[in-house]
Amino acid sequence: MRSKGSAVELERRRKLAVRRVLDGYSVEEVAEFLAVEPRTVWRWVALFRRENWEGLAARPGAGRRSKLTPTQEKIVLRWLQDSPRKHGFATELWTGARLAQLISEEWGICLHPRYLPRWLRARGYTPQKPQRVPRERDPEAIASWLAIDWPRIKKKRCSKRPGSF
């Protein structure tokens, strides 16, 4: 399993481990310092001996490349700052399906609507729903109720000694 961190950070850790071993630290000490298994450090040292420092260099991650370019990703994230109504939708709620539809219309790229919430979570967005406000809401009536009725309804507690009923 790949360690967490960017490719550059992982490369820095591999090189640091090899430098420490070359400086005379034991593999176990280096492994404990970097919070990795000793066999991982042995593997890095063996790779260094075979390929020198180039063997420890960062490599592109495995897996499929993103369908969206970094610029397109920024544009999609900017859309989320706007109201969905601005993009022609009936309500104020962004959904994966709506985002997938916009991406398809704009660039012809098909993304599954169920994938998009995970994609957004990875970029720091969480599911949000707009606060519902009743159509009949009357702020003046609420303020009046809070000023007049609420103090009458709310009773102050009697002061009793602690522990008595």
Secondary structure, DSSP 8 states (H G I E B T S, - for coil): ---SS-HHHHHHHHHHHHHHHHTT--HHHHHHHHTS-HHHHHHHHHHHHHHGGGGGS----SS---SS-HHHHHHHHHHTTS-GGGGT-SSS---HHHHHHHHHHHH-----TTHHHHHHHHTT----------TT--HHHHHHIIIIIHHHHS-------TT--
